[in-house]
């Protein structure tokens, strides 16, 4: 039995609930292959039923998840290649839980909110296969299986951008594929090196088991650091982090609506999730050693992404650059390595998926009406479609980080964690919040205010069938902004467990804690009371 199962023996389930999250979309993909190309009405139906079933299973997992347990739950494992200790092993904890739920939510919404201009069979087939790949990444407890799913996500998105995209779609798809494949090559070498050199398998042999490698690795310090950087090469490109970000604006701008939604909402999170699950967990000492460098990269991404967004004349490209800034917050939160930072990073991943996914859906509706994203040709939309403008305003304000909306929670937790670890250096990424307000409000002013130009054509109001898929995203944006506790209390035990693991494995490292609040020296209440009474008596006497 693998270490992943042994480590979570109390949470092993006989029914493969987690594998079913992957198998259902895989079966949907096979079913779409069997549907004739001419039966256009069945293509969306099959994909939608598949994604709704997957989403329902994800919600069941959320409801059944043990809130106070930080270990892997619903673990399922079966040997695949016993000689190499490769297992089909899947598990979920508070770190991956809401990313799985987010995936189950966004895919059916993306399917409902967009329609392909041609070849609907291939379009829905690739989206369904992409959902299986993303869920496989979030659930895998075996490095070999994780890598297979990680690479599987490249192919569907490459075809979605290349075949159903706009403008320079072939260039954008090729650039995306080459960048991410190059990063993955480094990770493949790192995975094989780790499995062979760690001596963590049965009888000190080869293993790809995540838990065994995390707990029983015999790697030397510098070997672990080099392998850690191999993993990070893939994750830095996938996030993406400056200066590996240049593929993202092109991919977003040219991708079809559903491609942009799942790219921003789910695929970028594969990189930050990988940093948490495989960076901190497998290489605690290396993560601590290189943390200042990654904090710097995250900070640069926040500031640079915001400034670059402000310079854009294309509204979709502006939102794409805003993703570089928001994902910079996620990276910063991970590498300050404290409770507030890690919690904020995970919350930011989820909330960014909800908010930016909604913005790309609205941009898709906008493109259907005007066939352009150029801000100069989108003046005065508020007068033409006030309800559309109101919905866009909600998600725009959430993206800025307005208190009371979902975008605020993750950013403020990350910045608190950054101040705890880095002190006043955290003032630099804090400026990213100000820059976000500048580029978003300025873009809104140029796009929705002013007098419409009749030469640019009509702009119909948002339709009920367009708004209905956005209702869950509107509700979550408000609910998670006002009451994020249900999310935080489910992820906190797993965060605590991860931080305990880092402290145990990284010599001379202690999780940074606040120097304020509960850490202040207690005040002698008796003395304080006497001094206060004497002071008040003197004031009263003077007044008399």
N, C-alpha and C positions, 0 to 999 in steps of 0.2 A: 504493500500500500504506500502511496506517495506521501511525502511530507505535508503537502497541501491538505490532504485528507486527515492525516494524523494531527495536524495543528488545529483542526476544526472538527474533531470527531463528533462533538455534540451537535454539529450543524449539518451533518451529512444527511441528504434526503434520498429516499428511494426513487421518487419520481423525478426525472431529469427536467426540472422546471427551467433552469438556466439554459441548458442546451436547446430547449424548445424555443427560446427567444431567438436563437440562431437558425434552427432548423425550419421554423415557419417561413421566414423570408426566403430561405433556400428552396423550399418546396414551391413557394410562390413563383420564384424565378423559373423553375422547371415547368410549372404549369403555364406560364406565359410563353415559354418556348413551344409548347404544344398547341397554343391557340393560333388559329390561322391569321395571317397578316391582314386579311381583309375584314376580320371581325373587330373593327375598331371599337365598337361599343363595349367589348369584353375586356379590352386591355386595361383601361383605367379601373374597371370594376374588380378585376382579379388583384391588381396591385393595391387598391384601396382596402379590400377585404383582408389581404395579407398584412398590411401595415396596421390596420385597426386591431386585428387579432394579436399582433405582436405588442401593440400599445396596451391592450387589455391585460396581457400577461405581465408586462412591466408594472402596471398599476397594482396587480395582485401582489407582486413581489414587494412593492412599496408598502402596501397595507400589512403584509405578513412579516415585514422586517422587524427584528428585535431592536428596539431603540437604544437600549443601554449596553449592547454588546458590540465591542470594537473588532471582533474577530471576523474572518470570512464566514459567510452564511450561505445556506442552500448549496453547499459544496457537492459537486458531482465529478467523479473521476473514473476513467477506465484506461488500462494500458493500451498504447498504440504501437510504439516501438520499444519493447521492454529492454532490449540490449543496450539502448542509449538512454533509458529512463525517460522516454518521451511519452506523455500521457495526455489524453483529451481531458483536461482538468479545468473546471470552471467554478468560480466563486464570486461573491459580491460582498462588499463592506460599505461603510459609510462614505468612503472616498469615491467609489464608483457608482453607488446607488442612484444618485440624482442625474448622473450622466447617462445612465441606462434609461431612466424615465424620460429625460429630455429627448433622447433618440426616438423612443417610442411615441413621443408627442409630436415632434417636428416633422417626421416623415409623412404621416397621413395628412397633416396640414399643408405640407409642400405639394403633395399630390392633388389636393383639392383646389389649391390656389393657382395652379398653372396648367397650361395645355400645350403640347408640342405642336409645332407648325407642320410637321411631317413625321412619318414613321413612328406612330404612337407605340407600337409593340416594342421596338428597341428602347425607346425612351423610358417606358415604365419598367421594362426588364432590368435595365442598368440601375435605376433607382432602387428597385427591390433588392438586387444583389448588393448594392452599396450599403443598405441598412444591415444586412447580415454581416458584412465585413466590419462595420463600426461596432456593432454589439459584440462581435467576437473579440475585438481589441479590449473592450472594457471588462470582459468577463474572464479572459484567459488567465490561468495560473501556471501555464507552461510556456517557457520562452519560445520554443519552436512553433507552437500553435499560435502564440501571439504574433510572431513575425509573419506567419502565413496570412493572418487576417489583416495585419498592418499593410502588407503589400497588396492584398486583394482590393483594398479601397482605392488604389491608384487607377486601376483599369476602368471601372465604371465612370469615375469622374473625368478621366481623360476623354472617353467617348462622349459623355454628356456635353462637355465644353466644345470638343472638336466637331461634333456632328449637329448639335442643336444650339450652339452658341451664335453670337453675332459678331460682325466686324472681323477683327483679326483673331477669329476663334481657333484656327489651326496653330497659329503662333502661340497663343495663350495656353492651349492644351499641351503643346510640346514643351513649353517652358516649365509648366507645372510638373509634367512627368519627369523631365530631366533633373530638375532641382531635387524633387523628393526621392527619386530613384538613387541619385548620387548620395544623399544622406543615408538612405537605407543600406547602401553597400557598406558603409562604415559600421552600421549597427549589426549587420549580418556577421562581419568578421568579429565584432565584439562579443556577440552572443556565442559563437562557436568557441572563441577563446575562453570565455567565462565558463562554459559548460565543461571544457576539457581541463582547464588549469585549476579550477576551484577545488577539485577533489572532494566534492560534497555529495556525490552519489553513493549508492549502495557499495559498501566495501571500499570507499574512497575513489570510486570510478566516475564516469561521465554522468551528468544529469542536466536536464533542462527544467527541473522543478523549481518554481519561483521561491517557495518557502524554504526548501532545502538550501538553495543557493544563498538566500538572505541570512539564514541562521548558522550554516555549517561551512561557509566558504573558507578556504585556507589560502586565499590570495595574499601575496605580499602587498605592501602599501603602494609602491609605485606601479605595480602591475594593475592593481585595482583602479588607480587613477587614470591610467591610459585606457583601460577598457571602459571606464565611466565616460570618458570623452568620446569614445566611439558611439556609445548610446546617445549622448547628447548631440552629436552631429546630426542624427536623424530627427531628433525632437526639435532642435533649433530651427531646422528648415520647415518642419511641419507646422510650427506654431503660427506664423514664422516670426523669428526674432531678428532685429536689425543686426547685421547687414544682409541677412539671407531672405529678406522679405519681398524682393522685387517681383517674384512670380505672382504674389497674391493680388495686387491691384489689377493686373492684366486678366487673371483668371476670373475674378469677380465681375469685372466690367463686361467681359465677353460671354460669360456663362448664361444659360437660360435661368429663369427665375428659380425653379426648384433646385438647380445646381448651386446657385448662390446661397439659397436658404440653408441647405444641408452643409455646404462648405463652411459658412460662417458659424452656423449653429452647432455642428457636430464635429466635422473633420479637423478643424483647428484645435479642438480639445484633445485630439489624440496625442498631440505633442505635449501639452501641459500635463495631461494625465500620465503620459510616459515619464515625465520628469519626476512626478510624485511617486508613482508605483515602482519604477525601475531605477530612477536616479537616487532618491533619498533612501528607499527601502533596501536596494541591493548594495549601494556604495555610500554608506553614511559618512565615512571619513573623507572620501573624495568629494562628496557634496559639500561638506563643511569647508574643506580646503579651498574649493573653487567658488564658494558662495559669493564672495565680494565681486568677482568678475561677472557672474550672472545677475547680481543685483544691479551692476552698472549697465549691462545689456538691457535689462528690463526697463530701467530708468530712461535710457536713450530711446528705447522704443516708444515709451509714453510721450516724451517730449517731441521727438522727431515725427512720430505718427500724427500727432496733433497739428504740428506746423505744416506738414505735407498735406494733410486734409484741408487745411484752411486755404491752400493755394489752388485747389482743384476747381475747374470749371465744369466738370462732369459730376453730376450728383451721385451717381452710383460709385464712381471712383472715390469720391469724398467719403462715402460710408465704408468703402473698402479700406482706406487708410485709417479710418477711425478704429477698425478692427485691430490694426497693428498697435495702436495706442492702448486699446482695452486689453489685448492679450499681454501687453507689457506689464500691466497691473498683475495679471495672473503669475507671470514669471517672477516678478518682484516678491509677491506674497509667498511663493514656494521657498525662495532662497533666503528670506529673513529667518526661516526655520523657527517659528514660534507659533503658538496656538492661534493668535489673531491672524497672522499672515496666512497660514495654511487654510484656515476656515474661510477667510476672505477670498483667497484664490479660487477655492472650489465654488463658492457662492458666485463669484464673478464669472466663472466659466458657464455656469447654468444660466445666470441672468443675461449675460451677453448673448447666449444662444437664443433666448426668448426675444430680447429686444431687437437685436440686429437681424434675426430671422424675420421678425415682423416688418422691419424697415425694408428689407429686400423684397418681401411680398408686395408691399405698397409701391415700391419702385417698379415692380413688374406690372402692376395695374397702370401705373403712370406711363410706362413704355407702350402698353397696348393702346393707350389713348393718343399719345403724341409721337411715338416711334423715335424718341430721342431722350437722352439724359442730360443734354446741354442746358445749364442753368439759365443762360440768356434767352432760351426759347420756352421757358416755363414760368413766365412772369404772371402774377395776378391769379394764381389758381384758387386762392381762398375765396374770391368772389364767384368763381365758376362752380366750385365744389366745396362748400363750407364743411360738410360732414367729413369728407376725405381729408381736408386740412386739419380738422379737429383730431382725427385718429392719428394722423402723422405727427401732430404736435405732442400727443401723449407719449409716443415712443421716442420722439426726438428729445423730450425733456428727461425721459428715463435714461437715454443714452448719455446725456450730459451728467447725470447723477443727481437729479433733483431729490431732496429728502422727501420720503413718503412714497417713492417709486423704487422699483427693484434695483435699478442701476446704482443707487446710493449705497446699499448695504455692503456689497463686496468691496467697493472702492474704499469706504471708510475703514473697514476692518483691515484691509491691506495696508493702508497708510498708518493706522495705529500700530500694526505689527512692524512696519518699517521704522517708525519713530522709536519703538522699544529696542530694536536691534541696532539701528544706525544713528540714532539721535537726530540732530538737526540736519543731517544730510538728507533726511526724508522730505525736507522742504522742496527739494528739486522735483521729485515726482508729483508732489502736491500741485505744482504749477500746471500739470497736465489736466487737472479738473477745470482750471480757468481757461486753458486753451480750448478744451472741448466745448465749453459754453460759447466761446468766440466763433469757432468754425460752424457749429450747428445752428446757432441763432442767426448768424450772417447768411448761411445757406438758406435757412427758412425765409428770412426777409427777402432775399433776392428771388426766391421761387414762388412764394405764396402771396406776398404783398405786391402792391403796385397795381397798375391798370393793365388788364389783359389785352394782348395784341390780337385782333381778329385774324390777322394773317397767319397766326400759328394754329388756327382751327379750334374746334370746340373741345371741351373737357367735361364729359359726363360725370355726374355724381357717382359715388361708390354705390354699387348695387348690393342688395341684401345677400345674394349668393356669394359675393366677394367678401362681405363683412363677416358672415357667419364663421368661416374658418379662423378669423382673427379673434373671435370672442374668448377662447381659452387663453390666448396670449395677453389680451387686455386684462382679463381677470387675474392672471398670475403676476403680471407687472405691478398691479395695485396691491394684491394680497401679500406678495413676498416683500414689497416695499414697506408695508405697514406691520407685518407679522412674520418675520423670517424664522421665528423660534422652531417650528416643526422641522425645518431643514437643518438648522444648526444643531439641534439636540440629537439628530440621527447621525450626523457626521462626526460629532465631537469625540465619542469613544474611540473611533478609528484613528482620528488625529492624535489623540493622547497615546494610543498604542504605537503609532509610527514615531512620535517624538521620543517615547521611552526606548524604542529600538535604536534610534539614532544616538541617544545618550549612551546606551550600553555598548554600542559598537564603535563610536568615534571617541578616541582617547582625549581627555581634557576638555570635552565639550559639554556645556550645560545650556539647556534651552534658555534663551534670553527672556527675562521677565521685566515687567514694568517697575520703575523706580518710584512710582507714585502710588497713591491710593493705599492699598493694603500693606505695602512695603514701608510706609512711613512709620516712624517711631510713635508709639502711643502717647497720648497726652495725659498727664496726671490730672484727672478730673477734679480732685479736691483742690489742688493749687489753682487750677483754672477758675474754679468756682469762687474761691476767696478773692483772687485778683479781680475777677469780673464784678463781684459784689462791691468791693471797695471803690472800683472805678465808677460804677453806677451811682453809688452813694455820694461821691465827690461831685459828679455832674448834677445830681439832684440838689445838693446843697448850694452850688453856684447859681442854679436857676432860681432858688428861693431868694 
